[in-house]
Amino acid sequence: MPFQRLGDTDNTTGVGLGLALSRGLTEAMGGSLEPEETPGGGLTMIISLPAVAEADQAAAGQRERDETAGAH
């Protein structure tokens, strides 16, 4: 069974879509979802998302200031 939790013996709950949805949303934002072994057993999923460049943030901030100034 895909995406089964460690020690989960109840196969009647959930539909196993959590990981697939996480991956889809992460990739839609330009990121990645990678598995990593967890010390002591199990699996940890690492989400990596791209950072917004400082120039993009400054431009967005200026647009917000311009829009706010125009609203008054």
C-alpha positions in Angstrom: 0.0 0.0 0.0 1.5 3.4 -1.0 2.0 6.1 1.6 1.3 3.9 4.6 2.3 5.4 8.0 4.7 3.4 10.2 2.7 1.1 12.5 -0.6 1.9 10.7 -2.6 -1.3 10.6 -6.0 0.3 9.9 -6.3 0.2 6.1 -9.9 1.4 6.2 -9.2 5.1 6.9 -7.7 7.7 4.5 -7.3 7.4 0.8 -3.5 7.8 0.6 -3.6 11.2 -1.2 -1.7 13.3 1.3 1.8 12.8 -0.2 0.5 13.0 -3.8 -1.2 16.3 -3.0 1.9 17.6 -1.2 4.1 16.8 -4.1 1.6 18.4 -6.6 1.3 21.6 -4.6 5.0 21.8 -4.0 5.9 21.3 -7.7 3.2 23.9 -8.7 5.1 26.5 -6.6 8.4 25.5 -8.4 9.7 23.4 -5.5 10.5 19.8 -4.8 9.6 17.1 -2.3 12.4 14.7 -1.5 12.4 11.7 0.8 15.1 11.4 3.5 15.7 8.5 5.9 14.8 9.3 9.4 17.3 8.2 12.1 15.7 5.3 14.0 13.5 4.3 11.1 10.8 5.8 9.0 10.9 8.5 6.3 11.0 12.3 6.4 9.8 14.3 3.4 11.9 17.5 2.7 10.1 20.4 1.0 12.3 22.9 -0.9 10.7 26.0 -2.3 12.5 28.8 -4.3 13.1 32.0 -2.5 11.9 35.3 -4.0 14.8 37.4 -5.2 15.4 40.6 -3.2 14.8 42.7 -6.3 11.4 41.1 -6.8 10.5 41.7 -3.2 11.5 45.4 -3.5 9.5 45.8 -6.7 6.5 44.2 -5.0 6.8 46.5 -2.0 7.0 49.5 -4.3 3.8 48.4 -6.1 2.0 48.0 -2.8 3.1 51.5 -1.7 2.0 52.9 -5.1 -1.4 51.2 -4.9 -1.9 52.4 -1.3 -1.0 56.0 -2.2 -3.4 55.9 -5.1 -6.3 54.6 -2.9 -6.3 57.7 -0.6 
